Amino acid sequence: MSHRRFGLLCLALLFLALPAAAQERIVFATDWRAQAEHGGFYQAMAAGLYKARGLDVVLRQGGVGMDPQQLLAAGAIDAAMGSSGFFTLNLVEAGAPVVTVAALFQKDPVILMSHDRDDVNSLADMKGKPIAIGDPTVHTIWRYLKSRYGFEDAQIRKYTFNIAPFLVNRQAIQQGYATSEPHTAEKAGIRPKVFLLADDGYLSYAATIMVRRDLMERKPDAVRAFVEASVEGWKQYLHGDPAAADALIKRDNPEMDDETLAYARARMRDYGLVESGDALTHGIGTMSADRWDRFARQMIDLGVYPAGLDWRQGVDFRFITQPAP
């Protein structure tokens, strides 16, 4: 063997003997049990997109009794999915060291839905009619609806996240998500009228990526890698083969089924939850300072937050490919 070949062989053996570069571990909590609304994150995991960027990501599904806002504030996890812009503003108000760095949903999927009835053809038509909403909604979205449409607290009926009362009462109206409750109603033989608040002026982002401030400051490259991989995961989940991601979702949440996953994925495309508005020109995950400002001001004016709240303390635009103006 020539000296040159022997030297190359020794060099190759030396590299093989070196330990693999350690991957950066990030524990990311979703906002509920595994479902299609988390599909992009699961796709990034299934396709190895996180690993390829040097990350060891743990997806921790949410559920009853698990509050990602509290876990982040306490430092128990590194990052979390925010269900809406309220998560960001809540953490700012609490002074928590948490920053929102991307918004995967340009539209919040929250809806009001009714049966197919002649007297309800818009959100405005629901004024004065009983509406079932969950307790958290009373102090957030309901205030927006009162301000915009003149709704009154006397209309409120308690929603326990069980759709059965809606199914048996043709006069019922209730809150839900465009990707979920309408499907349950349709399986029961009811075709509901669905009204997406985001298509009627409701400004909240959804499916946000929130990270601990110390992680962002110490390891900005890891945060950027997580955002980039998640964005690519959402592209693949919506437009490619979702089978691998769906398999991981069903592993974490055995109650989930292929029909429900396919329905939700289709609705995300139909409504443009991920790809609409600024995302069409600035890419998935983008955020706008103007939109954050308008959303925060709207909620401050409604009394949801104090006048001095500064949303900028909880939002950072450096990690998205192209911030919207």
C-alpha positions as CSV (number, residue, x, y, z in Angstrom):
1,M,0.0,0.0,0.0
2,S,1.4,3.4,-0.9
3,H,2.2,5.9,1.8
4,R,-0.5,8.2,0.4
5,R,-3.2,5.6,0.5
6,F,-2.1,4.5,3.9
7,G,-2.3,8.1,5.2
8,L,-5.8,8.5,3.7
9,L,-7.0,5.3,5.4
10,C,-5.7,6.4,8.7
11,L,-7.4,9.7,8.3
12,A,-10.7,8.0,7.5
13,L,-10.4,5.7,10.5
14,L,-9.7,8.7,12.7
15,F,-12.9,10.4,11.6
16,L,-14.9,7.3,12.2
17,A,-13.5,7.1,15.7
18,L,-14.6,10.7,16.5
19,P,-17.9,11.0,18.4
20,A,-20.8,12.3,16.4
21,A,-21.6,15.9,16.9
22,A,-24.1,16.3,19.7
23,Q,-27.6,17.5,18.5
24,E,-29.3,20.3,20.2
25,R,-32.3,19.0,22.3
26,I,-35.5,21.0,22.1
27,V,-38.6,19.9,24.0
28,F,-41.6,21.4,22.1
29,A,-45.1,21.1,23.6
30,T,-48.2,21.2,21.4
31,D,-51.5,22.8,22.5
32,W,-53.6,19.7,22.6
33,R,-53.5,15.9,21.9
34,A,-51.9,15.0,18.7
35,Q,-54.0,15.9,15.6
36,A,-53.7,17.2,12.1
37,E,-53.5,20.8,13.3
38,H,-50.0,19.8,14.6
39,G,-49.2,17.9,11.3
40,G,-46.3,20.1,10.1
41,F,-44.4,19.5,13.3
42,Y,-44.9,15.8,13.1
43,Q,-44.0,15.8,9.4
44,A,-40.7,17.6,10.3
45,M,-40.1,14.8,12.8
46,A,-41.1,12.0,10.5
47,A,-39.0,13.3,7.5
48,G,-35.9,13.9,9.6
49,L,-36.0,17.6,9.0
50,Y,-35.2,18.5,12.6
51,K,-32.4,16.0,12.8
52,A,-30.9,17.2,9.5
53,R,-30.5,20.6,11.0
54,G,-28.7,19.3,14.1
55,L,-31.8,19.2,16.4
56,D,-33.0,16.5,18.8
57,V,-36.6,17.5,19.0
58,V,-39.1,16.0,21.5
59,L,-42.8,16.6,20.6
60,R,-44.8,16.6,23.8
61,Q,-48.5,16.5,23.1
62,G,-50.9,18.6,25.2
63,G,-54.1,17.7,26.8
64,V,-56.3,18.3,29.8
65,G,-54.4,19.8,32.6
66,M,-51.3,20.6,30.5
67,D,-50.8,24.4,30.0
68,P,-47.9,25.2,27.6
69,Q,-48.0,28.8,28.7
70,Q,-47.3,27.8,32.3
71,L,-44.7,25.2,31.3
72,L,-42.8,27.7,29.3
73,A,-43.0,30.4,31.9
74,A,-41.7,27.9,34.5
75,G,-38.8,26.7,32.3
76,A,-40.1,23.1,32.2
77,I,-39.9,23.0,28.4
78,D,-37.9,24.9,25.7
79,A,-40.7,25.8,23.3
80,A,-44.4,25.5,22.7
81,M,-47.2,25.9,20.2
82,G,-49.5,28.9,21.0
83,S,-53.1,28.3,20.1
84,S,-53.7,32.0,19.4
85,G,-52.2,35.5,19.8
86,F,-53.7,35.5,23.3
87,F,-51.0,33.1,24.4
88,T,-48.3,35.7,23.4
89,L,-50.1,38.6,25.1
90,N,-50.8,36.6,28.2
91,L,-47.1,35.8,28.6
92,V,-46.1,39.4,28.0
93,E,-48.6,40.6,30.6
94,A,-47.2,38.0,33.1
95,G,-43.7,39.2,32.4
96,A,-42.7,35.6,31.4
97,P,-39.3,35.2,29.6
98,V,-41.0,33.8,26.4
99,V,-40.9,35.1,22.8
100,T,-43.1,34.2,19.8
101,V,-40.8,33.7,16.8
102,A,-43.2,32.4,14.0
103,A,-46.9,32.0,13.2
104,L,-47.7,28.8,11.2
105,F,-51.4,29.7,10.9
106,Q,-52.2,33.0,9.3
107,K,-55.8,32.4,10.2
108,D,-57.1,31.3,13.6
109,P,-59.3,28.3,12.9
110,V,-61.9,29.3,15.5
111,I,-65.5,29.3,14.2
112,L,-69.1,29.7,15.2
113,M,-71.4,27.2,13.6
114,S,-75.1,26.8,13.3
115,H,-77.6,24.4,11.8
116,D,-78.8,25.1,8.3
117,R,-81.4,27.7,9.1
118,D,-82.8,30.7,7.2
119,D,-82.3,33.3,9.9
120,V,-78.5,32.7,10.3
121,N,-76.4,33.7,7.2
122,S,-73.6,35.7,8.9
123,L,-72.1,36.3,12.3
124,A,-74.1,39.4,12.6
125,D,-77.3,37.4,12.3
126,M,-76.4,35.6,15.6
127,K,-77.0,38.7,17.7
128,G,-79.6,37.9,20.4
129,K,-79.4,34.1,19.8
130,P,-78.1,31.6,22.3
131,I,-74.4,30.7,21.6
132,A,-72.5,28.0,23.4
133,I,-68.9,29.0,24.2
134,G,-66.2,27.7,26.4
135,D,-65.1,29.5,29.6
136,P,-61.8,30.8,28.2
137,T,-63.6,32.4,25.3
138,V,-65.8,34.5,27.5
139,H,-62.9,36.9,28.4
140,T,-61.3,36.9,25.0
141,I,-63.0,36.2,21.7
142,W,-66.5,36.9,23.1
143,R,-65.4,40.5,23.9
144,Y,-64.4,40.9,20.3
145,L,-67.8,39.6,19.1
146,K,-69.6,41.9,21.5
147,S,-67.7,44.9,20.2
148,R,-68.1,44.0,16.5
149,Y,-71.6,42.6,16.4
150,G,-73.3,43.8,19.6
151,F,-73.6,40.4,21.1
152,E,-74.7,40.4,24.8
153,D,-73.6,38.2,27.7
154,A,-77.2,37.0,28.0
155,Q,-76.6,34.9,24.9
156,I,-73.9,32.8,26.4
157,R,-74.5,29.1,27.0
158,K,-71.8,26.9,28.5
159,Y,-69.9,24.8,26.0
160,T,-68.3,21.8,27.6
161,F,-66.5,20.6,24.4
162,N,-69.2,18.0,23.9
163,I,-71.0,18.5,20.7
164,A,-74.0,16.3,21.6
165,P,-76.3,19.3,22.7
166,F,-75.7,20.9,19.4
167,L,-76.7,17.8,17.5
168,V,-80.1,17.5,19.1
169,N,-81.1,21.2,19.1
170,R,-81.6,22.7,15.7
171,Q,-81.6,26.2,17.2
172,A,-78.2,25.7,18.7
173,I,-75.1,27.8,17.8
174,Q,-71.7,27.0,19.2
175,Q,-68.0,27.7,18.9
176,G,-65.5,25.3,17.5
177,Y,-62.6,24.9,15.1
178,A,-63.0,24.8,11.3
179,T,-60.9,21.6,11.3
180,S,-62.9,19.7,13.9
181,E,-66.5,20.2,15.1
182,P,-68.0,20.5,11.6
183,H,-66.7,17.1,10.8
184,T,-68.3,15.6,14.0
185,A,-71.6,17.2,13.0
186,E,-71.4,15.9,9.4
187,K,-70.7,12.4,10.6
188,A,-73.9,12.7,12.6
189,G,-75.8,13.6,9.4
190,I,-75.9,17.4,10.0
191,R,-74.4,19.8,7.5
192,P,-73.7,22.9,9.6
193,K,-73.2,26.5,8.5
194,V,-69.6,27.4,9.4
195,F,-68.4,31.0,10.0
196,L,-64.7,31.4,10.3
197,L,-64.0,34.5,12.4
198,A,-60.7,35.1,10.7
199,D,-62.6,35.7,7.4
200,D,-64.6,38.4,9.1
201,G,-61.9,40.6,10.6
202,Y,-60.6,38.6,13.6
203,L,-56.8,39.2,13.6
204,S,-55.3,36.6,15.8
205,Y,-52.5,34.4,14.5
206,A,-52.5,30.7,15.6
207,A,-50.2,27.8,15.8
208,T,-47.4,30.1,16.9
209,I,-43.9,29.0,17.9
210,M,-43.0,30.3,21.3
211,V,-39.6,29.8,22.8
212,R,-37.8,30.6,26.0
213,R,-36.0,33.9,25.8
214,D,-32.8,32.3,27.2
215,L,-32.8,29.7,24.5
216,M,-33.3,32.4,21.8
217,E,-30.4,34.4,23.2
218,R,-28.0,31.6,23.9
219,K,-28.7,29.5,20.8
220,P,-30.3,31.6,18.1
221,D,-29.1,29.1,15.4
222,A,-31.0,26.3,17.1
223,V,-34.2,28.4,17.2
224,R,-33.7,29.4,13.5
225,A,-33.2,25.7,12.6
226,F,-36.4,24.7,14.5
227,V,-38.4,27.4,12.7
228,E,-37.0,26.5,9.3
229,A,-37.6,22.8,9.7
230,S,-41.1,23.4,11.0
231,V,-42.0,25.6,8.0
232,E,-40.7,22.9,5.6
233,G,-42.7,20.3,7.6
234,W,-45.9,22.2,7.1
235,K,-45.2,22.6,3.3
236,Q,-44.7,18.8,3.1
237,Y,-47.7,17.9,5.3
238,L,-50.2,20.1,3.3
239,H,-48.9,19.2,-0.2
240,G,-47.0,15.9,0.0
241,D,-47.7,12.5,1.5
242,P,-48.8,12.9,5.1
243,A,-48.7,9.1,5.9
244,A,-45.5,9.1,8.0
245,A,-46.6,12.2,10.0
246,D,-50.1,10.8,10.5
247,A,-48.6,7.5,11.8
248,L,-46.7,9.5,14.5
249,I,-49.9,11.4,15.4
250,K,-51.8,8.2,15.8
251,R,-49.0,6.7,17.9
252,D,-49.2,9.6,20.3
253,N,-53.0,9.8,20.1
254,P,-54.6,6.4,19.4
255,E,-58.1,8.0,19.4
256,M,-57.2,9.8,16.1
257,D,-58.2,8.2,12.8
258,D,-57.3,8.6,9.1
259,E,-60.7,10.1,8.2
260,T,-60.4,12.8,10.8
261,L,-56.9,13.6,9.9
262,A,-57.7,13.8,6.2
263,Y,-60.7,16.1,6.9
264,A,-58.7,18.5,9.0
265,R,-55.8,18.6,6.5
266,A,-58.3,19.4,3.7
267,R,-59.9,22.2,5.7
268,M,-56.5,23.7,6.5
269,R,-56.0,24.0,2.7
270,D,-59.5,25.1,1.8
271,Y,-59.6,27.9,4.4
272,G,-56.0,28.9,3.8
273,L,-55.2,28.6,7.5
274,V,-51.5,28.2,6.8
275,E,-51.1,29.7,3.3
276,S,-53.0,32.9,2.9
277,G,-52.5,36.6,3.4
278,D,-48.9,37.6,4.0
279,A,-47.8,34.0,3.8
280,L,-48.5,33.9,0.1
281,T,-45.8,36.5,-0.6
282,H,-43.6,36.2,2.5
283,G,-43.7,32.5,3.2
284,I,-45.2,30.1,5.8
285,G,-44.7,31.3,9.3
286,T,-44.4,35.0,8.6
287,M,-45.7,37.7,10.9
288,S,-46.5,41.3,10.6
289,A,-45.7,44.0,13.1
290,D,-48.7,46.0,11.9
291,R,-51.0,43.0,12.5
292,W,-49.6,42.3,15.9
293,D,-50.1,46.0,16.8
294,R,-53.7,46.1,15.5
295,F,-54.5,42.9,17.4
296,A,-53.0,44.0,20.6
297,R,-54.6,47.5,20.4
298,Q,-58.0,45.9,19.7
299,M,-57.8,43.7,22.8
300,I,-56.5,46.6,24.9
301,D,-59.4,48.7,23.8
302,L,-61.8,45.9,24.8
303,G,-60.3,45.7,28.2
304,V,-58.7,42.3,27.8
305,Y,-55.3,43.7,28.6
306,P,-54.0,46.8,30.4
307,A,-53.2,50.0,28.4
308,G,-49.5,49.8,28.9
309,L,-49.1,46.3,27.4
310,D,-46.3,46.2,24.8
311,W,-46.6,43.2,22.5
312,R,-43.1,43.8,21.2
313,Q,-41.7,42.4,24.5
314,G,-43.0,39.0,23.4
315,V,-42.4,38.9,19.6
316,D,-39.2,38.5,17.6
317,F,-39.1,38.6,13.8
318,R,-35.5,37.5,13.2
319,F,-36.2,33.8,12.8
320,I,-38.8,33.9,9.9
321,T,-37.5,34.0,6.4
322,Q,-39.2,37.2,5.4
323,P,-41.2,39.3,7.9
324,A,-44.3,40.9,6.5
325,P,-44.5,44.7,6.6
